[in-house]
């Protein structure tokens, strides 16, 4: 009815063709008919495109270029609306709120490893075992990291060991060596500050990741095989790491701004720090003179002491409430293609999950710091992100570490509180 009324109103606007009325030439009538035909075609094609539209929700570093998205649309007829959310925590909150209300937040959801457990156990994303092809999985690294009890919940799009990079020009001018222990690291940063070279030599955020980085590299796995805390034991790396992080803030080696704004990257790229909590692939940005004042002097360092780190990979999942799962899968499959994987690396420094692309970048000499990276890869532990309670633990750790950085509680109080919190969560989720 609405369509019929629309066209009735449209024809009513035409001049009167009856005898005695104004007459139009055949050419003008033909022109009007052609215009109407084009309008009908436009409405039809718009309708078709709308039926083939999917929504992709992601943080900024998961966004393909407009050019790539147009290529995908041309290849498949599927239009992609990108919803960009500032960070993974905000993305998680939006997804969980939508799902709780019975609404699909998007068709394709960026699923960082930190959100895997809560998305999978919360019924936000579907199991992909019967959707994804085995040929695709063979091409990718990290499939097991997004698998819980044999069920695959995300298709990997990048790998990301957590690392430290540093401004080598500062160490060279000082005649200093790359620190091999956290004690050496601490002493060097105090000397850098004392000499007035950098006011804040370290850029680590007051968050769980900074604590993980130090504790793991000190040799503390943080959790045992039963997912019970190891970090609260006397003399543990977790306790020593918390004390050291508190000292970094107390002694002014880290800017107090990193308590409220925990993102450590901009300060390093602005040339304000010497040591930076980074990631596998970060040199693609740190040594780009258009984006970093440190360029071309940024280098990776092997983490001090026992060297251990962890990984923060990401995958794409399909919303359980999506009505376009087939289209969503096509988009994810395309996302693992060479062109998109290269773009993620060049634009954001995200290491390709696609094995062939990774190897090609290596042969082309586009992977900086490969030797240190290869050595660091020998020392990777896995944190229990698959546990349904882990997101809540990490949130609590973030809040607790802010209190430690402000000097409101001691390191001992912090690790005891976090260990008790783990046991409470495990009981709650039994």
Phi and psi in degrees as a GROMACS rama.xvg file:
@    title "Ramachandran Plot"
@    xaxis  label "Phi"
@    yaxis  label "Psi"
@TYPE xy
-62.154  -39.4165  UNK-2
-65.5942  -43.9029  UNK-3
-61.5733  -44.8338  UNK-4
-64.7918  -35.7494  UNK-5
-60.8952  -47.9237  UNK-6
-70.3634  -33.485  UNK-7
-61.6049  -42.3963  UNK-8
-66.0729  -36.3567  UNK-9
-64.9701  -45.0789  UNK-10
-70.2538  -26.9784  UNK-11
-65.3023  -21.3216  UNK-12
-79.3937  -13.9855  UNK-13
-73.6133  152.796  UNK-14
-62.5857  161.381  UNK-15
-73.4467  125.136  UNK-16
-98.5732  -2.80858  UNK-17
-71.4031  163.863  UNK-18
-58.1983  132.703  UNK-19
94.4964  -14.4748  UNK-20
-90.2581  175.6  UNK-21
-62.1795  136.614  UNK-22
-106.472  143.53  UNK-23
-108.704  148.165  UNK-24
-69.4838  156.98  UNK-25
-59.5485  -34.5942  UNK-26
-65.0073  -42.5729  UNK-27
-67.6465  -37.8212  UNK-28
-63.6948  -43.5782  UNK-29
-60.3427  -41.6043  UNK-30
-61.2735  -42.5889  UNK-31
-63.2287  -41.8952  UNK-32
-64.4089  -39.2145  UNK-33
-63.4867  -41.8135  UNK-34
-61.9556  -42.6576  UNK-35
-64.1317  -38.7357  UNK-36
-63.3767  -42.1392  UNK-37
-64.1912  -38.4525  UNK-38
-63.3818  -43.6439  UNK-39
-62.5234  -40.8784  UNK-40
-64.1258  -40.5989  UNK-41
-62.7023  -44.3565  UNK-42
-62.9025  -39.1887  UNK-43
-65.2406  -47.1841  UNK-44
-68.0049  -35.4735  UNK-45
-61.8904  -41.1306  UNK-46
-62.7653  -41.2636  UNK-47
-63.9264  -44.6231  UNK-48
-62.5581  -41.4262  UNK-49
-58.8948  -35.113  UNK-50
-69.9729  -20.6597  UNK-51
-107.601  25.7199  UNK-52
-98.284  135.356  UNK-53
-125.421  160.384  UNK-54
-113.484  132.326  UNK-55
-117.76  120.435  UNK-56
-103.694  128.314  UNK-57
-156.63  155.907  UNK-58
-74.2563  170.905  UNK-59
-57.4115  -33.1501  UNK-60
-81.5601  8.53772  UNK-61
-114.752  13.9512  UNK-62
-94.3789  119.607  UNK-63
-70.1719  163.787  UNK-64
-69.7709  159.635  UNK-65
-59.8644  -38.5419  UNK-66
-60.6316  -44.7345  UNK-67
-65.3101  -41.3798  UNK-68
-63.7771  -36.8584  UNK-69
-67.7104  -36.6114  UNK-70
-63.0559  -42.4007  UNK-71
-62.0024  -43.5331  UNK-72
-62.3796  -40.8485  UNK-73
-65.8235  -36.2822  UNK-74
-74.3439  -35.9081  UNK-75
-117.061  -17.0247  UNK-76
78.9761  8.33524  UNK-77
-103.416  120.056  UNK-78
-87.3744  137.926  UNK-79
-114.481  120.559  UNK-80
-96.5793  119.558  UNK-81
-95.7458  122.7  UNK-82
-103.575  111.257  UNK-83
-97.1512  124.129  UNK-84
-112.918  138.28  UNK-85
-55.6631  -36.9413  UNK-86
-153.398  172.465  UNK-87
-70.8791  -30.7268  UNK-88
-65.7989  -46.5482  UNK-89
-63.4976  -38.1278  UNK-90
-62.3003  -45.3334  UNK-91
-58.8404  -44.7866  UNK-92
-61.4461  -41.1439  UNK-93
-67.2814  -40.8187  UNK-94
-64.7097  -48.2966  UNK-95
-64.3711  -38.8748  UNK-96
-64.943  -43.8813  UNK-97
-64.1083  -46.225  UNK-98
-64.0401  -38.9653  UNK-99
-61.1359  -29.5494  UNK-100
-91.5529  5.63467  UNK-101
75.6414  22.0321  UNK-102
-114.971  137.854  UNK-103
-75.0177  121.682  UNK-104
-69.1624  -28.459  UNK-105
-173.251  171.298  UNK-106
-85.7523  -41.4882  UNK-107
-115.872  129.518  UNK-108
-120.404  124.086  UNK-109
-61.7445  123.736  UNK-110
-122.975  90.2237  UNK-111
-67.6487  155.533  UNK-112
-57.5815  -28.9772  UNK-113
-68.3042  -21.1817  UNK-114
-104.554  -0.332453  UNK-115
-57.7147  -52.8443  UNK-116
-59.5315  -47.4535  UNK-117
-71.4801  -34.186  UNK-118
-69.0388  -42.3366  UNK-119
-69.4046  -51.2113  UNK-120
-73.5782  -22.1446  UNK-121
-87.8916  3.325  UNK-122
71.3818  27.4457  UNK-123
-86.488  -33.9442  UNK-124
-126.164  153.342  UNK-125
-88.0052  160.04  UNK-126
-74.5097  135.762  UNK-127
-103.586  1.39042  UNK-128
-51.9829  -41.4335  UNK-129
-92.2552  1.33905  UNK-130
-105.705  -46.5563  UNK-131
-79.4824  146.86  UNK-132
-85.2587  146.207  UNK-133
-65.1617  -31.4778  UNK-134
-62.891  -38.7394  UNK-135
-66.3569  -45.3886  UNK-136
-62.7031  -33.1886  UNK-137
-64.7027  -24.7978  UNK-138
-82.4231  -10.774  UNK-139
-113.519  148.463  UNK-140
-97.0718  141.651  UNK-141
94.4459  11.7634  UNK-142
-58.9458  -40.2839  UNK-143
-64.5451  -25.5505  UNK-144
-70.204  -20.4479  UNK-145
-109.649  23.084  UNK-146
-112.494  127.979  UNK-147
-122.71  119.227  UNK-148
51.0828  41.142  UNK-149
85.8389  -4.60481  UNK-150
-104.99  129.477  UNK-151
-89.717  127.99  UNK-152
-114.175  -11.0592  UNK-153
-151.81  146.728  UNK-154
-100.473  116.331  UNK-155
-58.6071  139.358  UNK-156
-118.664  -24.0965  UNK-157
-156.652  160.01  UNK-158
-110.772  152.244  UNK-159
-157.555  85.0121  UNK-160
-65.3759  141.654  UNK-161
-85.0433  129.899  UNK-162
-136.286  179.776  UNK-163
-121.499  131.127  UNK-164
-115.404  164.497  UNK-165
-148.661  161.772  UNK-166
-86.462  100.979  UNK-167
-66.5898  -24.0457  UNK-168
-64.787  -32.7094  UNK-169
-68.7074  -45.408  UNK-170
-65.0853  -37.9747  UNK-171
-63.9683  -43.0021  UNK-172
-64.7468  -32.5445  UNK-173
-82.3528  -15.0538  UNK-174
71.3811  27.4401  UNK-175
-98.6689  150.07  UNK-176
-91.8554  159.684  UNK-177
-66.5556  126.659  UNK-178
-63.4577  138.91  UNK-179
-104.496  -14.148  UNK-180
-130.373  163.28  UNK-181
-69.8462  -28.6665  UNK-182
-63.3629  -44.6003  UNK-183
-63.9249  -40.4931  UNK-184
-58.8723  -47.417  UNK-185
-61.7484  -48.0214  UNK-186
-63.0879  -40.8734  UNK-187
-64.4154  -42.4383  UNK-188
-67.0501  -36.8428  UNK-189
-62.1991  -39.423  UNK-190
-68.4851  -39.5035  UNK-191
-60.7532  -43.5661  UNK-192
-68.1627  -42.8288  UNK-193
-59.566  -39.4633  UNK-194
-78.2783  -6.62674  UNK-195
76.4335  18.1888  UNK-196
-70.2234  -47.5434  UNK-197
-138.984  135.042  UNK-198
-66.0765  -40.5316  UNK-199
-125.836  91.4724  UNK-200
-66.3879  -23.7526  UNK-201
-112.088  136.856  UNK-202
-121.417  91.3738  UNK-203
-121.083  143.309  UNK-204
-85.0171  155.43  UNK-205
-79.727  78.8606  UNK-206
-153.573  171.01  UNK-207
-58.4553  -37.2407  UNK-208
-60.7467  -37.1933  UNK-209
-65.6606  -39.8614  UNK-210
-66.6487  -46.5756  UNK-211
-53.3854  -48.2527  UNK-212
-55.5528  -47.5284  UNK-213
-72.507  -45.9868  UNK-214
-63.2299  -46.2995  UNK-215
-62.4673  -43.7149  UNK-216
-69.5052  -19.1309  UNK-217
-80.6212  -6.79103  UNK-218
103.928  3.50444  UNK-219
-90.1186  120.171  UNK-220
-72.5751  -11.6796  UNK-221
77.5579  -37.2285  UNK-222
-137.053  146.514  UNK-223
-89.2696  -172.681  UNK-224
-65.9438  -19.1996  UNK-225
-97.0922  10.5925  UNK-226
64.3289  28.8956  UNK-227
-91.9568  146.679  UNK-228
-64.341  141.115  UNK-229
-111.954  -11.4876  UNK-230
-76.2877  -10.009  UNK-231
-100.462  3.55588  UNK-232
-73.2551  148.989  UNK-233
-56.3161  129.447  UNK-234
76.3215  7.01123  UNK-235
-68.2993  157.307  UNK-236
-62.3845  -32.8139  UNK-237
-62.3627  -42.3988  UNK-238
-70.4  -44.9192  UNK-239
-63.6941  -37.3671  UNK-240
-65.6508  -41.1859  UNK-241
-63.716  -40.841  UNK-242
-63.6284  -43.9282  UNK-243
-65.3636  -41.3829  UNK-244
-62.4706  -40.9703  UNK-245
-62.8919  -40.6871  UNK-246
-62.7002  -40.0194  UNK-247
-56.6932  -42.7979  UNK-248
-74.0173  -42.5954  UNK-249
-62.1338  -37.833  UNK-250
-89.2245  3.93393  UNK-251
71.3351  26.1189  UNK-252
-83.7327  -20.9798  UNK-253
-119.356  137.241  UNK-254
-62.7709  139.544  UNK-255
-61.3558  -18.4263  UNK-256
-61.0166  -26.2693  UNK-257
-73.6994  -2.31667  UNK-258
-80.1244  -43.1299  UNK-259
-92.0832  -37.6896  UNK-260
-110.564  96.0363  UNK-261
-80.6472  -8.46912  UNK-262
-66.6749  114.816  UNK-263
-86.3259  -11.0316  UNK-264
-71.5504  -49.0409  UNK-265
-56.5371  -36.5445  UNK-266
-64.1137  -39.2312  UNK-267
-68.516  -46.7404  UNK-268
-64.9214  -23.5922  UNK-269
-83.585  -0.198229  UNK-270
79.6826  19.7379  UNK-271
-92.4874  -9.33235  UNK-272
-136.201  165.517  UNK-273
-103.63  -41.485  UNK-274
-114.098  138.898  UNK-275
-139.71  126.562  UNK-276
-69.8995  113.022  UNK-277
-124.618  -156.863  UNK-278
-150.876  164.676  UNK-279
-62.3021  109.96  UNK-280
111.96  -6.96104  UNK-281
-64.5964  -24.834  UNK-282
-64.3168  -20.4676  UNK-283
-61.386  -28.2289  UNK-284
-97.5719  -45.8046  UNK-285
-60.3417  -28.7357  UNK-286
-105.756  18.5138  UNK-287
-97.4527  109.748  UNK-288
-60.048  -19.6069  UNK-289
-75.9274  -21.6508  UNK-290
-120.256  -9.45734  UNK-291
-145.005  132.527  UNK-292
-78.97  -11.9897  UNK-293
-77.2882  -24.8172  UNK-294
-55.3192  140.415  UNK-295
-101.406  33.3125  UNK-296
-99.6216  0.968807  UNK-297
-73.7281  135.797  UNK-298
-139.189  154.614  UNK-299
-81.4071  153.438  UNK-300
-126.578  145.677  UNK-301
-66.869  132.987  UNK-302
-58.3745  143.919  UNK-303
-64.6552  170.348  UNK-304
58.8644  -114.097  UNK-305
-85.3785  -6.43307  UNK-306
78.9088  -7.166  UNK-307
-67.8788  146.434  UNK-308
-138.579  -167.905  UNK-309
-141.617  179.301  UNK-310
-123.793  145.839  UNK-311
-124.621  65.4929  UNK-312
-73.8867  172.092  UNK-313
-137.987  156  UNK-314
-138.868  173.311  UNK-315
-113.501  131.393  UNK-316
-114.365  164.851  UNK-317
-110.101  129.129  UNK-318
-59.4084  135.881  UNK-319
-64.5843  -25.9032  UNK-320
-95.6724  1.59242  UNK-321
-67.5133  142.267  UNK-322
-99.7517  5.45232  UNK-323
-130.539  53.5965  UNK-324
-66.5751  -34.7534  UNK-325
-65.4558  -44.1448  UNK-326
-65.9557  -38.018  UNK-327
-62.3955  -40.8705  UNK-328
-65.1437  -38.8387  UNK-329
-59.2449  -40.5665  UNK-330
-64.9877  -43.413  UNK-331
-64.9513  -42.2171  UNK-332
-58.9459  -44.6396  UNK-333
-62.8534  -35.6032  UNK-334
-63.5271  -24.8272  UNK-335
-90.7664  3.71732  UNK-336
-72.8043  163.947  UNK-337
-57.852  -45.5322  UNK-338
-61.6324  -44.5121  UNK-339
-71.6997  -41.6317  UNK-340
-63.025  -39.4755  UNK-341
-64.8413  -40.8762  UNK-342
-62.0855  -44.0748  UNK-343
-58.8794  -38.6358  UNK-344
-70.8052  -46.3628  UNK-345
-71.1078  -34.8337  UNK-346
-85.5939  -37.9117  UNK-347
-124.143  -3.19718  UNK-348
71.7339  26.5967  UNK-349
-92.7936  122.992  UNK-350
-71.3436  129.451  UNK-351
-60.3297  137.821  UNK-352
-79.3764  -21.5759  UNK-353
-71.8446  115.758  UNK-354
-60.4383  -41.3705  UNK-355
-64.9633  -38.7669  UNK-356
-68.1356  -41.2201  UNK-357
-58.8818  -46.928  UNK-358
-64.2224  -39.4866  UNK-359
-64.0786  -42.4063  UNK-360
-62.4841  -38.2744  UNK-361
-63.8469  -45.4645  UNK-362
-64.4558  -30.9644  UNK-363
-81.599  -2.3231  UNK-364
72.3877  25.6872  UNK-365
-95.8054  0.35253  UNK-366
-103.542  101.745  UNK-367
-75.5293  147.66  UNK-368
68.518  28.9702  UNK-369
-60.3423  -39.9765  UNK-370
-61.6432  -46.59  UNK-371
-66.6018  -40.066  UNK-372
-61.2786  -43.5074  UNK-373
-64.0629  -38.1823  UNK-374
-69.0542  -42.3337  UNK-375
-62.7218  -32.535  UNK-376
-64.7971  -14.6407  UNK-377
-76.7555  -11.9948  UNK-378
-126.505  67.884  UNK-379
-120.797  126.057  UNK-380
-107.993  162.151  UNK-381
-114.48  127.99  UNK-382
-89.0616  153.75  UNK-383
-78.3462  58.4357  UNK-384
-65.7959  -18.5656  UNK-385
-74.6843  -17.6931  UNK-386
-69.017  138.628  UNK-387
-64.1594  -21.6412  UNK-388
-95.2047  -5.01978  UNK-389
-67.989  -33.6197  UNK-390
-61.3769  -40.8932  UNK-391
-65.4199  -39.1641  UNK-392
-62.1141  -46.1904  UNK-393
-65.0457  -37.0872  UNK-394
-60.5115  -43.4863  UNK-395
-66.6985  -38.1872  UNK-396
-62.8353  -41.6001  UNK-397
-59.4471  -46.9626  UNK-398
-66.6076  -39.3714  UNK-399
-66.2992  -40.7819  UNK-400
-67.7646  -30.3156  UNK-401
-62.8501  -39.5302  UNK-402
-66.0871  -38.5263  UNK-403
-63.5133  -44.4506  UNK-404
-63.6906  -33.2228  UNK-405
-81.5225  -9.02137  UNK-406
80.5277  18.9493  UNK-407
-79.5325  -28.8489  UNK-408
-137.144  161.455  UNK-409
-84.2502  165.683  UNK-410
-62.3067  -39.4032  UNK-411
-62.5766  -43.2776  UNK-412
-64.6889  -36.4299  UNK-413
-65.5584  -50.4377  UNK-414
-69.173  -33.6995  UNK-415
-65.0682  -45.1759  UNK-416
-60.2668  -44.4587  UNK-417
-67.3807  -38.0465  UNK-418
-64.7985  -44.1857  UNK-419
-61.7625  -37.6372  UNK-420
-65.4364  -38.206  UNK-421
-60.7377  -47.3966  UNK-422
-63.2462  -37.507  UNK-423
-64.9174  -43.8702  UNK-424
-63.0823  -42.5613  UNK-425
-63.4697  -37.583  UNK-426
-65.9396  -41.7817  UNK-427
-63.6104  -34.7598  UNK-428
-95.0882  3.74464  UNK-429
